[in-house]
Amino acid sequence: RFGGDEFIVLQVVEDEQKTQDTIQRIREYTAEYNAENNQPFTLSLSMGSAVCDRRTDTLDSFFNKMDTSMYDEKSGKKHKHYYRS
């Protein structure tokens, strides 16, 4: 837990596709949870990703890239109709 309702998943990957695969699995698990649990709410997530370049990124710049990516997705949801996952 990073703060408030924000969580971070860190993983060592060889390519960006592995990160996108992880994001997709999280979306699928969330959709599964929503479908199988009769709750008075629908769980939804905004997720972003960033790759840390150890040669140029500081911890702050890396977190900033992650935050920007997540807020870009969140902002896009306000303008598009997504299925609830």
Biotite code that builds the C-alpha atoms (Angstrom):
import biotite.structure as struc

atoms = struc.array([
    struc.Atom([0.000, 0.000, 0.000], chain_id="A", res_id=1, res_name="ARG", atom_name="CA", element="C"),
    struc.Atom([1.502, 3.266, -1.142], chain_id="A", res_id=2, res_name="PHE", atom_name="CA", element="C"),
    struc.Atom([-1.012, 5.621, 0.402], chain_id="A", res_id=3, res_name="GLY", atom_name="CA", element="C"),
    struc.Atom([-4.733, 6.078, 0.742], chain_id="A", res_id=4, res_name="GLY", atom_name="CA", element="C"),
    struc.Atom([-6.257, 3.888, -1.929], chain_id="A", res_id=5, res_name="ASP", atom_name="CA", element="C"),
    struc.Atom([-3.075, 3.539, -3.998], chain_id="A", res_id=6, res_name="GLU", atom_name="CA", element="C"),
    struc.Atom([-1.098, 0.324, -4.274], chain_id="A", res_id=7, res_name="PHE", atom_name="CA", element="C"),
    struc.Atom([2.125, -0.450, -6.116], chain_id="A", res_id=8, res_name="ILE", atom_name="CA", element="C"),
    struc.Atom([3.141, -3.725, -7.704], chain_id="A", res_id=9, res_name="VAL", atom_name="CA", element="C"),
    struc.Atom([6.861, -3.913, -8.444], chain_id="A", res_id=10, res_name="LEU", atom_name="CA", element="C"),
    struc.Atom([8.215, -6.600, -10.697], chain_id="A", res_id=11, res_name="GLN", atom_name="CA", element="C"),
    struc.Atom([11.433, -7.317, -12.531], chain_id="A", res_id=12, res_name="VAL", atom_name="CA", element="C"),
    struc.Atom([10.671, -7.836, -16.222], chain_id="A", res_id=13, res_name="VAL", atom_name="CA", element="C"),
    struc.Atom([12.612, -8.164, -19.439], chain_id="A", res_id=14, res_name="GLU", atom_name="CA", element="C"),
    struc.Atom([10.050, -6.314, -21.528], chain_id="A", res_id=15, res_name="ASP", atom_name="CA", element="C"),
    struc.Atom([6.982, -4.107, -21.210], chain_id="A", res_id=16, res_name="GLU", atom_name="CA", element="C"),
    struc.Atom([4.701, -6.930, -22.393], chain_id="A", res_id=17, res_name="GLN", atom_name="CA", element="C"),
    struc.Atom([5.196, -8.752, -19.068], chain_id="A", res_id=18, res_name="LYS", atom_name="CA", element="C"),
    struc.Atom([3.935, -5.645, -17.275], chain_id="A", res_id=19, res_name="THR", atom_name="CA", element="C"),
    struc.Atom([0.899, -5.432, -19.564], chain_id="A", res_id=20, res_name="GLN", atom_name="CA", element="C"),
    struc.Atom([0.208, -9.142, -18.963], chain_id="A", res_id=21, res_name="ASP", atom_name="CA", element="C"),
    struc.Atom([0.196, -8.521, -15.194], chain_id="A", res_id=22, res_name="THR", atom_name="CA", element="C"),
    struc.Atom([-2.182, -5.575, -15.595], chain_id="A", res_id=23, res_name="ILE", atom_name="CA", element="C"),
    struc.Atom([-4.500, -7.717, -17.725], chain_id="A", res_id=24, res_name="GLN", atom_name="CA", element="C"),
    struc.Atom([-4.538, -10.508, -15.113], chain_id="A", res_id=25, res_name="ARG", atom_name="CA", element="C"),
    struc.Atom([-5.424, -7.995, -12.383], chain_id="A", res_id=26, res_name="ILE", atom_name="CA", element="C"),
    struc.Atom([-8.293, -6.693, -14.556], chain_id="A", res_id=27, res_name="ARG", atom_name="CA", element="C"),
    struc.Atom([-9.524, -10.254, -15.138], chain_id="A", res_id=28, res_name="GLU", atom_name="CA", element="C"),
    struc.Atom([-9.391, -11.093, -11.421], chain_id="A", res_id=29, res_name="TYR", atom_name="CA", element="C"),
    struc.Atom([-11.283, -7.898, -10.620], chain_id="A", res_id=30, res_name="THR", atom_name="CA", element="C"),
    struc.Atom([-13.982, -8.682, -13.209], chain_id="A", res_id=31, res_name="ALA", atom_name="CA", element="C"),
    struc.Atom([-14.218, -12.212, -11.817], chain_id="A", res_id=32, res_name="GLU", atom_name="CA", element="C"),
    struc.Atom([-14.652, -10.861, -8.287], chain_id="A", res_id=33, res_name="TYR", atom_name="CA", element="C"),
    struc.Atom([-17.411, -8.505, -9.426], chain_id="A", res_id=34, res_name="ASN", atom_name="CA", element="C"),
    struc.Atom([-19.206, -11.293, -11.295], chain_id="A", res_id=35, res_name="ALA", atom_name="CA", element="C"),
    struc.Atom([-19.016, -13.827, -8.466], chain_id="A", res_id=36, res_name="GLU", atom_name="CA", element="C"),
    struc.Atom([-19.770, -11.600, -5.471], chain_id="A", res_id=37, res_name="ASN", atom_name="CA", element="C"),
    struc.Atom([-23.138, -9.987, -5.068], chain_id="A", res_id=38, res_name="ASN", atom_name="CA", element="C"),
    struc.Atom([-21.978, -6.740, -3.503], chain_id="A", res_id=39, res_name="GLN", atom_name="CA", element="C"),
    struc.Atom([-23.788, -3.404, -3.382], chain_id="A", res_id=40, res_name="PRO", atom_name="CA", element="C"),
    struc.Atom([-20.776, -1.933, -5.230], chain_id="A", res_id=41, res_name="PHE", atom_name="CA", element="C"),
    struc.Atom([-18.631, -2.645, -8.262], chain_id="A", res_id=42, res_name="THR", atom_name="CA", element="C"),
    struc.Atom([-14.904, -2.763, -7.694], chain_id="A", res_id=43, res_name="LEU", atom_name="CA", element="C"),
    struc.Atom([-13.008, -0.758, -10.315], chain_id="A", res_id=44, res_name="SER", atom_name="CA", element="C"),
    struc.Atom([-9.374, 0.147, -10.759], chain_id="A", res_id=45, res_name="LEU", atom_name="CA", element="C"),
    struc.Atom([-7.274, 2.710, -12.562], chain_id="A", res_id=46, res_name="SER", atom_name="CA", element="C"),
    struc.Atom([-3.848, 1.322, -13.324], chain_id="A", res_id=47, res_name="MET", atom_name="CA", element="C"),
    struc.Atom([-0.753, 2.779, -14.843], chain_id="A", res_id=48, res_name="GLY", atom_name="CA", element="C"),
    struc.Atom([2.714, 1.444, -15.422], chain_id="A", res_id=49, res_name="SER", atom_name="CA", element="C"),
    struc.Atom([6.244, 2.726, -15.730], chain_id="A", res_id=50, res_name="ALA", atom_name="CA", element="C"),
    struc.Atom([9.639, 1.256, -16.379], chain_id="A", res_id=51, res_name="VAL", atom_name="CA", element="C"),
    struc.Atom([12.435, 2.371, -14.099], chain_id="A", res_id=52, res_name="CYS", atom_name="CA", element="C"),
    struc.Atom([15.661, 3.203, -15.905], chain_id="A", res_id=53, res_name="ASP", atom_name="CA", element="C"),
    struc.Atom([18.281, 2.797, -13.197], chain_id="A", res_id=54, res_name="ARG", atom_name="CA", element="C"),
    struc.Atom([20.701, 4.961, -15.183], chain_id="A", res_id=55, res_name="ARG", atom_name="CA", element="C"),
    struc.Atom([18.472, 8.046, -15.327], chain_id="A", res_id=56, res_name="THR", atom_name="CA", element="C"),
    struc.Atom([15.529, 7.685, -12.930], chain_id="A", res_id=57, res_name="ASP", atom_name="CA", element="C"),
    struc.Atom([15.499, 8.722, -9.323], chain_id="A", res_id=58, res_name="THR", atom_name="CA", element="C"),
    struc.Atom([12.956, 7.209, -6.967], chain_id="A", res_id=59, res_name="LEU", atom_name="CA", element="C"),
    struc.Atom([10.921, 10.425, -7.259], chain_id="A", res_id=60, res_name="ASP", atom_name="CA", element="C"),
    struc.Atom([10.997, 10.491, -11.069], chain_id="A", res_id=61, res_name="SER", atom_name="CA", element="C"),
    struc.Atom([10.008, 6.808, -11.216], chain_id="A", res_id=62, res_name="PHE", atom_name="CA", element="C"),
    struc.Atom([7.044, 7.338, -8.868], chain_id="A", res_id=63, res_name="PHE", atom_name="CA", element="C"),
    struc.Atom([6.111, 10.420, -10.862], chain_id="A", res_id=64, res_name="ASN", atom_name="CA", element="C"),
    struc.Atom([5.985, 8.369, -14.100], chain_id="A", res_id=65, res_name="LYS", atom_name="CA", element="C"),
    struc.Atom([3.802, 5.738, -12.397], chain_id="A", res_id=66, res_name="MET", atom_name="CA", element="C"),
    struc.Atom([1.460, 8.397, -11.017], chain_id="A", res_id=67, res_name="ASP", atom_name="CA", element="C"),
    struc.Atom([1.166, 10.175, -14.361], chain_id="A", res_id=68, res_name="THR", atom_name="CA", element="C"),
    struc.Atom([0.384, 6.917, -16.151], chain_id="A", res_id=69, res_name="SER", atom_name="CA", element="C"),
    struc.Atom([-2.323, 6.007, -13.641], chain_id="A", res_id=70, res_name="MET", atom_name="CA", element="C"),
    struc.Atom([-3.925, 9.462, -13.726], chain_id="A", res_id=71, res_name="TYR", atom_name="CA", element="C"),
    struc.Atom([-3.866, 9.432, -17.541], chain_id="A", res_id=72, res_name="ASP", atom_name="CA", element="C"),
    struc.Atom([-5.945, 6.244, -17.460], chain_id="A", res_id=73, res_name="GLU", atom_name="CA", element="C"),
    struc.Atom([-8.251, 7.625, -14.787], chain_id="A", res_id=74, res_name="LYS", atom_name="CA", element="C"),
    struc.Atom([-8.775, 10.799, -16.819], chain_id="A", res_id=75, res_name="SER", atom_name="CA", element="C"),
    struc.Atom([-9.531, 8.756, -19.949], chain_id="A", res_id=76, res_name="GLY", atom_name="CA", element="C"),
    struc.Atom([-12.260, 6.855, -18.106], chain_id="A", res_id=77, res_name="LYS", atom_name="CA", element="C"),
    struc.Atom([-14.129, 10.116, -17.557], chain_id="A", res_id=78, res_name="LYS", atom_name="CA", element="C"),
    struc.Atom([-14.404, 10.553, -21.315], chain_id="A", res_id=79, res_name="HIS", atom_name="CA", element="C"),
    struc.Atom([-14.958, 6.951, -22.420], chain_id="A", res_id=80, res_name="LYS", atom_name="CA", element="C"),
    struc.Atom([-17.413, 4.268, -21.458], chain_id="A", res_id=81, res_name="HIS", atom_name="CA", element="C"),
    struc.Atom([-15.509, 1.248, -20.190], chain_id="A", res_id=82, res_name="TYR", atom_name="CA", element="C"),
    struc.Atom([-16.954, -2.005, -19.008], chain_id="A", res_id=83, res_name="TYR", atom_name="CA", element="C"),
    struc.Atom([-16.714, -2.094, -15.239], chain_id="A", res_id=84, res_name="ARG", atom_name="CA", element="C"),
    struc.Atom([-13.853, -4.287, -14.138], chain_id="A", res_id=85, res_name="SER", atom_name="CA", element="C"),
])
